Amino acid sequence: MAQAPVLAIVGATGAVGTTMIDIINARPEVPWGEIRPIASARSAGKVLQIRGAGVEVQVLSPEAFDGVDIALFDVPDEISAEWAPIAAARGAVAVDNSGAFRMDPDVPLVVPEVNADQAANRPKGIIANPNCTTLSMMAAMGALHREFGLEALVVASYQAASGAGQPGIDRLQAELSAVAGKDLGSVSGDVAAAVAPLGDDSPFPAPLALNVVPWAGSLKDDGWSSEELKVRNESRKILGIPDLKVSATCVRVPVVTTHALSVHATFAREVTVEAAHKVLSAQPTIVVDDDPANGVWPTPAAVVGQDPTHVGRVRQALDFPNTLELFVCGDNLRKGAALNTYEIAETIAGEF
């Protein structure tokens, strides 16, 4: 009998790595013979509780991948760019959550509910996990595309502070404390003045507390942000529609965790709200919360900590044929990062 595969988690002590271990610990069963946490020298030697046992964190090194079958990377782009090929060269399949390989034509970009078959085609031994914003809508878009033939997407995202990592969470919490109890918003600059004592070392280009910021990512050509281009390019690659029409506006909102998106989706075939509800409700990883007459719709505060994608406010567009409007929420640290990465690993575990 073949031995159970060995799983490594690189970046095991970070925000996404910690969430991944929580997901693994909550699974009734796992296919792994060994789970090996790996991190920087700063975290090496720490003991993490994994599947009821204390497991010591190993320092990131080439030797740490010896005997590893699948290595999950939850680290910054530059770390993944260096170390994922090293893991692959030592025989592991590297499943990378960073942006280092997403648009590499020799690296599949995988959402198991949408294109699990692509995971087997990995000439570099690397599989990429999509950006958390794209992922928040992809299970729903994939299901609707299979049924109705997606032709165009117009998306507005409402992205949580945790999308900027722990510094984003810390900054929002500090700003909320700075504005708490103050009478703000009646004069321009009130909020900025209240948070000014925190300094300008912020991952956000404007105050986020009591505000929304129409910017996420870095500046690219013609005024687009990197996050907006990721939504366009990654949606095309995941869905296998290279000419899919996509326009996105990415907005940062004062929410700690869980991204939301307002989606305007146009299809090749006739689509109705009833038909869309039927398709979405049949998906095991989608929850339909859509009863506005009774105040039922998805919100980040209701969805945070959950694995499924939640969909609501499904409407037939009034002025656009074959088009639906819908609102989607997904926990960006779970399905948007750790969960999808782990589900990719489970998808390929049977190969070993």
Steps between C-alpha positions, in 0.01 A plus 500: 500500500632846404589734780276799562641818345699755698366857510715805578364843593744780424413810698320291760513768769357784286137613480409276205717211620333510841159499333608202289598304810161585654333361187710183511427452870126533436496234227350166616767321298810601307702302243842592638753273660694800631430873517821702517484871597778716354577866566781752526781470752309737726220245544702179475475286811149613592261217575163506323201284581413307184247216507531469877879482512774755561709541186819704493540764230797434271711778353454571129783323318539268200531202735164582660332374181667160503229234493224758447235420239301825507624834635253781566649850483338780702779756476572827312555496125877531517530205741278281283687602185823376655387196696211342308735393216740361762220292652398378154860411414513282812192307392211687661201652323501865607155654550559873522266758652706801392482692174838381379378239251130570434540624144786268404366300201676188631333525842130408537282743696255276680166526678398137564125567449572658161806346333636217717613315186763769439687400816650199321665716233796651684822491296686705763369293791314808627127577535384855571217615726303803376480841663251514786279755323464286189445190713213659690279482191653213303294209633182686409627621163629156409166336575303762306746491208459124460125542470457829313834589333659806660590782260568808713556608860482843660611474862527737795685351794469598865824364644577439866805641676643150549558486124802719580624243752551542872616862455161577347314343791718680754458837328122474478474397865720796599296741290172373645638560849614850398157604372286323762270734686591806296250714309651469155402543139341846513816676382741396227813362657341400832580130460849567363575723798375237745731230360797731436669412834536143370751622243508445126636144510175356367436237231206715386533825302227672705332447838288185494295545818166670424605508137527304177811520285465444123841339475656162568834385366767688308473746210508351151456648151216740425395540862410136566606334823674163520198355685265603220720345235527180704121467499500533121797281415442228757129466417590442137760236585294309759183490290690423179352804320801695367281772346263542794401866535579612855504836673567532873514778757663392826404683819639455851236514775526508883435129545761278668439176308277390209493653155174589325438558131216650300494308172334588169525183289390464138445157344469355150178320585178614660519503878239562769524558872319172562740307276801666663371417848462136395855481362659675796304308764618172349864585568634350825728798567243774435229628736219708350380772740244678288174616656513880506137529607609349831840667517693191392818569306870427557718743696863469606405498869271201443738308273836544677648171623298288256629291212221537242446787260175682581289650220199730519324799340463300178307716255421502130663809351235746386681641198744226401389173337620165638652680798485447876595726788615323815686563826766255617684466832793271580742484791824616339721314749314172455363435151687804375836358606556209739200283417536508123873430526431204726218373276745498209728280710214263578410490129845365406567293815375184329791515254743395775 
